[in-house]
Amino acid sequence: MCRNIRQLHNFEPPATTDEVRAAALQYVRKVSGSTKPSQANQAAFDEAVEEIAQVTQHLLDHLVTNAPPKDREVEAAKAKERARARYERAG
């Protein structure tokens, strides 16, 4: 999976439309191998992003969990700490 695609399920507050669209955009970029499609492919690229965003939102709306929602700030701090530890080991 792309490192830039983040987990969106079970957060408080829930994922925003912008977050869902950003994940869809990253997915389409990865699959297509293009960060900026040519003019000939722009419409197909944009259509794919919108369709994937809709399907992703549908999935998020229908997933069920008994786990308590995660706190975005706490999860971001954990990710930052993991990155720091990873870079310390590498350097």
Buried (B, 14 or more C-beta within 10 A) or exposed (E): EEEEBBEBBBBEEEBEEEBBBBBBBBBBBBEEEEEEBEEEEEEEBEEBBBEBBEEBBEEBEEEEEEEEEBEEEEEEEEEEEEEEEEEEEEE
